[in-house]
Amino acid sequence: MKNNKVKLLAVAVAMGMSAQASAEIQLYDHAGTTFAADGLLNAFYVHTDDKSTDEEKGRVRMGFLPNYIGFNVGKQMGDLKLGARSSFWVTINDGTSGASDTNIDIRQFYGTVDGEWGQVLFGKDFGLYGRSNIFLDELLLGTGLPAPTGGAVTFGNISAGYPYATPVAQITYRSPDMNGFKVAVGVLDPDTGTTSTPGEDISARFETELTYNGSFDGGSYTAWVNGATGENSSGDSVSGVGYGAQVAFGGFKLTASGFDSDGISSVIADLTTADGMDSDGYLLQASYSWGNSRIVLSTSETDTDDIILAPGGPAKTELNAIAYFHKINDNLQIVAEYNESKQNVFNASSSATGDVDQFAIGAVLTY
């Protein structure tokens, strides 16, 4: 496991949607060429109560998603549509040294070629393994797992329900819609690729995702399965699978997802482990929308036989949350959320428990 990956945990597990915002601003449209911008801004007052240390904190910070600005380019060239996207993600919380430290994170920088046969994406984008598990999380615009002592963002359901679908260099093919079915297959830069030493394996990693969307009288549904296969630095095989379904009817929406991995981190999806760590988890959510309001109930859990931050024993992380979202208009909404998290880490000689309650209220602006 690489030290730079572990150091990124506090800031990199913040996750965002790769899909371009529907409210993007068209900046140029001429002769078949378009240029548009989209973005997200959010801030929350967060109060955390750490039961294990009897410590309470109040902060102003971002939620699960960092703030970002994205740019999209498109050009029609005969039968082909050429495109590109770049997005820049930043924290609103400066470093403790007093100097400005916005931690600019370029999570997307890719080109696309679209035709009747589908799409090829090349560059940097979020991975396929665990992708829909996280993109269809109903708390994506909330806070999620508390992180009271580190980082500028909270963790959502990362490490308590699913791993982070890390942005990584890739070449990915996506099929056209086939009566509701879509397939994506990608070759991705491996975890060991940038820091390999003699004797380390640097084989490429393969990921895939199959999705199916459909509708019925009064509702719609989507189902998915995704996976990854590769090797760790010792040359041992690693693999992971994610799956789930979401059903919407009337004002209700039900979401269930899970994952199971062998030799892949339960926190960061492109991070392999040398000890063949096994982990699995699930996320269950129910929401109801009326008018401009939505309420979400969520419960999730991840079980692992090891953990990055406390090696040497099995661990379980649980998160229960309730959140209220209210749209002021198409671009602005307020969010209030309360959640309880519990982490148990066990080894041969002792066990440790960390319980944290969190209340957050804030605003999310998209364009």
Sequence and secondary structure as in RCSB ss.txt:
>XXXX:A:sequence
MKNNKVKLLAVAVAMGMSAQASAEIQLYDHAGTTFAADGLLNAFYVHTDDKSTDEEKGRVRMGFLPNYIGFNVGK
QMGDLKLGARSSFWVTINDGTSGASDTNIDIRQFYGTVDGEWGQVLFGKDFGLYGRSNIFLDELLLGTGLPAPTG
GAVTFGNISAGYPYATPVAQITYRSPDMNGFKVAVGVLDPDTGTTSTPGEDISARFETELTYNGSFDGGSYTAWV
NGATGENSSGDSVSGVGYGAQVAFGGFKLTASGFDSDGISSVIADLTTADGMDSDGYLLQASYSWGNSRIVLSTS
ETDTDDIILAPGGPAKTELNAIAYFHKINDNLQIVAEYNESKQNVFNASSSATGDVDQFAIGAVLTY
>XXXX:A:secstr
  HHHHHTHHHHT     S  TT EEEEEETTEEEEEEEEEEEEEEEEEETTTTEEEEEEE  SS EEEEEEEEE
EETTEEEEEEEEEEE SS  TTSS     EEEEEEEEEEETTEEEEEEEEE STTHHHHHT TTTTS BS  TTS
 SS  BTBTTTB B  EEEEEEEE   BTTEEEEEEEE  TTTTS  TT     EEEEEEEEEEEETTEEEEEEE
EEEEEE TTS EEEEEEEEEEEEETTEEEEEEEEEEESB SSBTT B TT  EEEEEEEEEEEEETTEEEEEEEE
EEEESS TTSTTS EEEEEEEEEEEEESSSSEEEEEEEEEEEEEEE SS EEEEEEEEEEEEEEEE 
